[in-house]
Amino acid sequence: QDILIGGSAELVRGLMQHGLVDEYRLMIFPVVLGSGKRLFADTTDKTVFRLVETKPFSSGVVVHSYESAATGLADPEERPAATEPGTAGKEAAPGESA
C-alpha cells in the first residue's frame, strides 16, 4: 500500500531508518526562505539514489522522483504520475499533464 507524506521530515526519517521508503518525491519551489528543517539527518551512512523522473510545472515547481539505487521499485510502470501541489483531483490545463 502506498502512502504520501507531505511536510513531516521526522516521520520520513523514522521510516527511512527502518528501510520502509521506496521512493522520494522532492518538490522544489522557486522560493528562498532562508531557513528550514533538513529532510536527511546527519549520518555517516551513504545512501545512493537513482533519479527516475523529473517533472516541471508552469508554476515553476519541479518534482524530482528518486528511488534507492540498492532496491528500486518492483514495477516502475505502476508509479503514479507526479502532480503539481494543490492540483490533486483537478483537470490539467490544455497542453499540460497533471
C-alpha positions as CSV (number, residue, x, y, z in Angstrom):
1,Q,0.0,0.0,0.0
2,D,1.3,3.5,-0.9
3,I,1.3,6.4,1.5
4,L,2.2,10.0,0.7
5,I,3.8,12.1,3.4
6,G,3.9,15.9,3.0
7,G,5.9,18.0,5.3
8,S,6.8,15.6,8.1
9,A,10.6,15.2,8.0
10,E,10.6,13.4,11.4
11,L,8.2,10.8,10.2
12,V,10.1,10.3,6.9
13,R,13.4,9.9,8.9
14,G,11.8,7.2,11.1
15,L,10.5,5.3,8.0
16,M,14.0,5.6,6.4
17,Q,15.7,4.2,9.4
18,H,13.6,1.1,9.0
19,G,14.1,0.8,5.3
20,L,10.4,1.5,4.5
21,V,10.8,4.2,1.9
22,D,10.7,3.0,-1.7
23,E,10.5,6.4,-3.5
24,Y,11.2,10.0,-2.7
25,R,9.4,12.8,-4.5
26,L,11.2,16.1,-3.8
27,M,9.2,19.2,-4.7
28,I,11.5,22.1,-5.5
29,F,9.7,25.5,-5.2
30,P,11.3,28.6,-6.7
31,V,11.4,30.5,-3.4
32,V,14.2,31.0,-0.9
33,L,13.1,31.1,2.7
34,G,16.5,31.4,4.3
35,S,16.0,28.6,6.8
36,G,14.2,25.3,7.3
37,K,14.5,21.7,8.5
38,R,16.7,19.1,7.0
39,L,15.0,16.1,5.4
40,F,18.1,13.9,5.7
41,A,19.6,13.9,9.2
42,D,23.4,13.9,9.8
43,T,24.7,10.4,9.2
44,T,27.9,8.5,8.4
45,D,26.0,6.1,6.2
46,K,25.9,6.6,2.4
47,T,22.7,6.2,0.6
48,V,22.7,6.3,-3.2
49,F,19.5,7.3,-5.1
50,R,18.6,7.0,-8.7
51,L,16.6,9.7,-10.5
52,V,13.6,8.1,-12.1
53,E,11.5,11.2,-13.2
54,T,11.7,15.0,-13.3
55,K,8.5,16.9,-13.9
56,P,8.4,20.7,-14.3
57,F,5.2,22.7,-13.9
58,S,4.2,26.1,-15.3
59,S,4.2,27.5,-11.7
60,G,8.0,26.9,-11.5
61,V,7.7,23.9,-9.2
62,V,9.8,20.9,-10.2
63,V,9.1,17.4,-8.8
64,H,12.1,15.1,-8.8
65,S,11.4,11.4,-8.1
66,Y,14.2,9.2,-6.8
67,E,14.4,5.6,-5.7
68,S,17.1,3.8,-3.7
69,A,19.7,2.6,-6.1
70,A,20.0,-0.5,-3.9
71,T,16.4,-1.6,-4.1
72,G,14.4,0.3,-6.7
73,L,10.7,-0.2,-7.3
74,A,9.4,-3.5,-8.3
75,D,7.5,-2.2,-11.3
76,P,8.3,1.4,-12.5
77,E,5.2,1.3,-14.8
78,E,3.0,1.3,-11.7
79,R,4.5,4.5,-10.4
80,P,1.7,7.2,-10.1
81,A,2.3,10.4,-12.0
82,A,3.6,13.5,-10.2
83,T,1.1,16.2,-9.8
84,E,1.6,19.9,-9.0
85,P,0.9,20.9,-5.4
86,G,-2.7,21.9,-4.9
87,T,-3.9,20.2,-8.1
88,A,-4.8,16.8,-6.8
89,G,-8.2,15.8,-8.4
90,K,-8.2,18.8,-10.7
91,E,-8.0,18.7,-14.5
92,A,-4.7,19.7,-16.1
93,A,-4.6,22.9,-18.2
94,P,-4.5,22.4,-22.0
95,G,-1.1,21.2,-23.1
96,E,0.0,20.3,-19.5
97,S,-0.4,16.9,-18.0
98,A,-1.4,16.6,-14.3
